[in-house]
Amino acid sequence: MLAKKTSKNQVTLPKKILREIPETDYFDVSLHEGSVVLRPVTVAEHRSRLTTVRQKIRDLGITPTDIDQAIAWARERGRRRQ
């Protein structure tokens, strides 16, 4: 498939290609062995991931005590490995 670069360095992606990727407005652009690679990127609102994580913690019934105990366990385990 051909895509033409405009004088403003813009390229329109063919509809056939866009139907095959997730709906997105942003792409990570890189070069790999001379080829341009576009990866769809989902941009989340500021702090929305934190809100999602907090909701998941509530849904799972995890308490602050559970978290403190998990941190203490991980720190102790880390000390043992040293």
ChimeraX attribute file (.defattr): number of C-alpha atoms within 10 A of each C-alpha:
attribute: neighborCount
match mode: 1-to-1
recipient: residues
	/A:1	6
	/A:2	7
	/A:3	10
	/A:4	10
	/A:5	10
	/A:6	9
	/A:7	7
	/A:8	6
	/A:9	7
	/A:10	10
	/A:11	11
	/A:12	10
	/A:13	12
	/A:14	11
	/A:15	8
	/A:16	9
	/A:17	9
	/A:18	11
	/A:19	9
	/A:20	8
	/A:21	10
	/A:22	11
	/A:23	11
	/A:24	12
	/A:25	9
	/A:26	12
	/A:27	13
	/A:28	10
	/A:29	12
	/A:30	11
	/A:31	9
	/A:32	8
	/A:33	6
	/A:34	7
	/A:35	8
	/A:36	9
	/A:37	12
	/A:38	12
	/A:39	13
	/A:40	14
	/A:41	14
	/A:42	13
	/A:43	10
	/A:44	8
	/A:45	7
	/A:46	8
	/A:47	8
	/A:48	10
	/A:49	11
	/A:50	10
	/A:51	11
	/A:52	11
	/A:53	11
	/A:54	13
	/A:55	12
	/A:56	12
	/A:57	14
	/A:58	11
	/A:59	9
	/A:60	9
	/A:61	10
	/A:62	12
	/A:63	11
	/A:64	10
	/A:65	9
	/A:66	11
	/A:67	12
	/A:68	11
	/A:69	12
	/A:70	12
	/A:71	12
	/A:72	12
	/A:73	11
	/A:74	12
	/A:75	11
	/A:76	11
	/A:77	11
	/A:78	10
	/A:79	8
	/A:80	8
	/A:81	6
	/A:82	5
